[in-house]
Amino acid sequence: MTNKAKIKDIIEELEMQIDGYRSFIKIRTGEVFSVAEEDLFDAEDEKPIDDDLQDWQIENLEIANEIMENFEDYKELPSKYEIDEYIMIKDFCLTVKDEKIQNILLITIEGKGAFRRFKDAVIELNIEMDWYSYRDSRYKDLAIAWCQNNDIEYID
């Protein structure tokens, strides 16, 4: 029996991605996993698990081994680079109806430090909730589209 993936779990994983980690979903169960690339390399090289490791480290290596041994049972989620939150921010700016605020935001996201300036601007302009609502909606759309494109059954 196949369990459906929870869109909420996929969204959380997409939002929390960090360098050096990859995210997977187990097709049959819908479970989402984040695995250190280093652990995946060790699993691929069939490096034995050291008994001196902490329990959480052993658990992470066991998950990496499971993924590498049964790779066909998993699908890799898009990376943060494939999602490109900067494009999401720019798209949000273009949805702002007040032309003055839109222009301020578009100038704010130019150059180095754009994310920090954008965050400060949406707070100062009192549109922070609009941004988070837009962002949440975009992540949900991305997660659903990814599931559909990868034949992953899901529940909202």
C-alpha positions as a Markdown table, in Angstrom:
| # | Residue | x | y | z |
|---|---|---|---|---|
| 1 | Met | 0.0 | 0.0 | 0.0 |
| 2 | Thr | 1.3 | 3.4 | -0.9 |
| 3 | Asn | 1.0 | 6.3 | 1.5 |
| 4 | Lys | 0.5 | 9.7 | 0.1 |
| 5 | Ala | 3.1 | 12.5 | 0.5 |
| 6 | Lys | 2.0 | 15.4 | 2.6 |
| 7 | Ile | 2.4 | 18.7 | 0.8 |
| 8 | Lys | 3.1 | 20.4 | 4.1 |
| 9 | Asp | 6.2 | 18.1 | 4.7 |
| 10 | Ile | 7.5 | 18.7 | 1.2 |
| 11 | Ile | 7.1 | 22.5 | 1.6 |
| 12 | Glu | 8.9 | 22.5 | 4.9 |
| 13 | Glu | 11.8 | 20.6 | 3.3 |
| 14 | Leu | 12.0 | 22.9 | 0.4 |
| 15 | Glu | 12.0 | 25.9 | 2.7 |
| 16 | Met | 14.7 | 24.5 | 5.0 |
| 17 | Gln | 17.3 | 23.3 | 2.5 |
| 18 | Ile | 20.9 | 24.1 | 3.2 |
| 19 | Asp | 24.2 | 23.7 | 1.4 |
| 20 | Gly | 25.7 | 20.3 | 1.8 |
| 21 | Tyr | 22.4 | 18.5 | 2.1 |
| 22 | Arg | 20.0 | 16.8 | -0.4 |
| 23 | Ser | 16.3 | 16.1 | 0.1 |
| 24 | Phe | 14.5 | 13.0 | -0.9 |
| 25 | Ile | 11.0 | 11.5 | -0.7 |
| 26 | Lys | 10.4 | 7.8 | -0.4 |
| 27 | Ile | 7.8 | 7.1 | -3.1 |
| 28 | Arg | 6.0 | 4.2 | -1.3 |
| 29 | Thr | 5.6 | 5.9 | 2.0 |
| 30 | Gly | 5.6 | 9.7 | 1.2 |
| 31 | Glu | 8.3 | 10.2 | 3.9 |
| 32 | Val | 10.7 | 13.1 | 3.3 |
| 33 | Phe | 14.3 | 12.9 | 4.3 |
| 34 | Ser | 17.2 | 15.4 | 4.4 |
| 35 | Val | 20.6 | 13.7 | 4.0 |
| 36 | Ala | 24.1 | 15.2 | 4.2 |
| 37 | Glu | 26.0 | 14.8 | 0.9 |
| 38 | Glu | 28.9 | 13.5 | 2.9 |
| 39 | Asp | 26.8 | 10.6 | 4.3 |
| 40 | Leu | 25.6 | 9.9 | 0.8 |
| 41 | Phe | 29.2 | 9.7 | -0.5 |
| 42 | Asp | 30.1 | 7.4 | 2.4 |
| 43 | Ala | 27.1 | 5.2 | 1.6 |
| 44 | Glu | 28.0 | 5.1 | -2.1 |
| 45 | Asp | 31.5 | 4.1 | -1.2 |
| 46 | Glu | 30.0 | 1.4 | 1.1 |
| 47 | Lys | 32.0 | 2.8 | 4.0 |
| 48 | Pro | 31.2 | 0.9 | 7.2 |
| 49 | Ile | 29.3 | 2.7 | 10.0 |
| 50 | Asp | 31.7 | 3.5 | 12.9 |
| 51 | Asp | 30.3 | 2.3 | 16.2 |
| 52 | Asp | 31.9 | 5.3 | 18.0 |
| 53 | Leu | 29.4 | 7.7 | 16.3 |
| 54 | Gln | 26.5 | 9.3 | 18.1 |
| 55 | Asp | 23.1 | 7.6 | 17.7 |
| 56 | Trp | 21.8 | 10.5 | 15.4 |
| 57 | Gln | 24.9 | 10.1 | 13.2 |
| 58 | Ile | 24.4 | 6.4 | 12.9 |
| 59 | Glu | 20.7 | 7.0 | 12.0 |
| 60 | Asn | 21.7 | 9.5 | 9.3 |
| 61 | Leu | 24.2 | 7.1 | 7.8 |
| 62 | Glu | 21.6 | 4.3 | 7.8 |
| 63 | Ile | 19.1 | 6.6 | 6.0 |
| 64 | Ala | 21.9 | 7.5 | 3.4 |
| 65 | Asn | 22.6 | 3.7 | 3.0 |
| 66 | Glu | 19.0 | 3.0 | 2.5 |
| 67 | Ile | 18.7 | 5.7 | -0.2 |
| 68 | Met | 21.8 | 4.6 | -2.0 |
| 69 | Glu | 20.9 | 0.9 | -1.9 |
| 70 | Asn | 17.3 | 1.5 | -3.1 |
| 71 | Phe | 17.7 | 4.6 | -5.1 |
| 72 | Glu | 14.8 | 3.7 | -7.4 |
| 73 | Asp | 12.4 | 3.9 | -4.4 |
| 74 | Tyr | 13.3 | 7.6 | -3.9 |
| 75 | Lys | 12.9 | 10.9 | -5.8 |
| 76 | Glu | 15.1 | 13.8 | -5.1 |
| 77 | Leu | 13.3 | 17.1 | -4.3 |
| 78 | Pro | 14.4 | 20.2 | -6.1 |
| 79 | Ser | 17.3 | 22.1 | -4.6 |
| 80 | Lys | 17.2 | 25.6 | -3.3 |
| 81 | Tyr | 19.0 | 26.6 | -6.5 |
| 82 | Glu | 16.3 | 25.1 | -8.7 |
| 83 | Ile | 13.6 | 26.9 | -6.7 |
| 84 | Asp | 15.4 | 30.3 | -6.8 |
| 85 | Glu | 13.7 | 32.3 | -4.1 |
| 86 | Tyr | 15.1 | 35.5 | -5.7 |
| 87 | Ile | 12.8 | 35.0 | -8.7 |
| 88 | Met | 9.9 | 34.5 | -6.2 |
| 89 | Ile | 10.7 | 37.8 | -4.6 |
| 90 | Lys | 10.9 | 39.6 | -7.9 |
| 91 | Asp | 7.6 | 38.1 | -9.0 |
| 92 | Phe | 6.0 | 39.3 | -5.7 |
| 93 | Cys | 7.3 | 42.8 | -6.2 |
| 94 | Leu | 5.6 | 42.8 | -9.6 |
| 95 | Thr | 2.3 | 41.9 | -8.0 |
| 96 | Val | 2.2 | 44.9 | -5.7 |
| 97 | Lys | -0.4 | 47.2 | -7.1 |
| 98 | Asp | 0.8 | 50.5 | -5.5 |
| 99 | Glu | 3.3 | 51.7 | -8.1 |
| 100 | Lys | 5.4 | 53.6 | -5.6 |
| 101 | Ile | 5.8 | 50.6 | -3.3 |
| 102 | Gln | 6.5 | 48.4 | -6.2 |
| 103 | Asn | 9.3 | 50.7 | -7.4 |
| 104 | Ile | 10.8 | 50.8 | -3.9 |
| 105 | Leu | 10.8 | 47.0 | -3.7 |
| 106 | Leu | 12.3 | 46.6 | -7.2 |
| 107 | Ile | 15.1 | 49.0 | -6.3 |
| 108 | Thr | 15.6 | 47.2 | -2.9 |
| 109 | Ile | 16.3 | 43.8 | -4.5 |
| 110 | Glu | 19.1 | 45.0 | -6.8 |
| 111 | Gly | 22.6 | 44.0 | -6.0 |
| 112 | Lys | 24.3 | 42.4 | -3.0 |
| 113 | Gly | 22.3 | 42.1 | 0.2 |
| 114 | Ala | 19.0 | 42.0 | -1.7 |
| 115 | Phe | 17.3 | 39.4 | 0.6 |
| 116 | Arg | 18.1 | 41.4 | 3.8 |
| 117 | Arg | 17.0 | 44.7 | 2.3 |
| 118 | Phe | 13.8 | 43.1 | 0.9 |
| 119 | Lys | 12.9 | 41.6 | 4.3 |
| 120 | Asp | 13.5 | 45.0 | 6.0 |
| 121 | Ala | 11.4 | 46.8 | 3.3 |
| 122 | Val | 8.4 | 44.5 | 3.5 |
| 123 | Ile | 8.3 | 45.1 | 7.3 |
| 124 | Glu | 8.8 | 48.8 | 6.9 |
| 125 | Leu | 6.1 | 49.1 | 4.2 |
| 126 | Asn | 3.7 | 47.0 | 6.3 |
| 127 | Ile | 3.3 | 44.3 | 3.6 |
| 128 | Glu | 5.1 | 41.5 | 5.4 |
| 129 | Met | 2.0 | 39.4 | 5.7 |
| 130 | Asp | 1.3 | 39.8 | 2.0 |
| 131 | Trp | 4.8 | 38.6 | 1.2 |
| 132 | Tyr | 4.6 | 35.5 | 3.4 |
| 133 | Ser | 1.1 | 34.7 | 2.0 |
| 134 | Tyr | 2.5 | 35.0 | -1.5 |
| 135 | Arg | 5.6 | 33.0 | -0.7 |
| 136 | Asp | 3.6 | 30.2 | 1.0 |
| 137 | Ser | 1.3 | 30.0 | -2.0 |
| 138 | Arg | 4.2 | 29.8 | -4.4 |
| 139 | Tyr | 5.9 | 27.0 | -2.4 |
| 140 | Lys | 2.7 | 25.1 | -2.3 |
| 141 | Asp | 2.3 | 25.4 | -6.1 |
| 142 | Leu | 5.9 | 24.3 | -6.5 |
| 143 | Ala | 5.4 | 21.2 | -4.3 |
| 144 | Ile | 2.1 | 20.2 | -6.0 |
| 145 | Ala | 3.6 | 20.7 | -9.5 |
| 146 | Trp | 6.7 | 18.6 | -8.5 |
| 147 | Cys | 4.5 | 15.8 | -7.2 |
| 148 | Gln | 2.4 | 15.8 | -10.3 |
| 149 | Asn | 5.5 | 15.8 | -12.6 |
| 150 | Asn | 7.1 | 13.0 | -10.6 |
| 151 | Asp | 3.9 | 10.8 | -10.3 |
| 152 | Ile | 4.0 | 11.2 | -6.5 |
| 153 | Glu | 0.6 | 10.8 | -4.8 |
| 154 | Tyr | 0.0 | 13.6 | -2.3 |
| 155 | Ile | -2.5 | 15.0 | 0.1 |
| 156 | Asp | -3.0 | 18.7 | 0.9 |
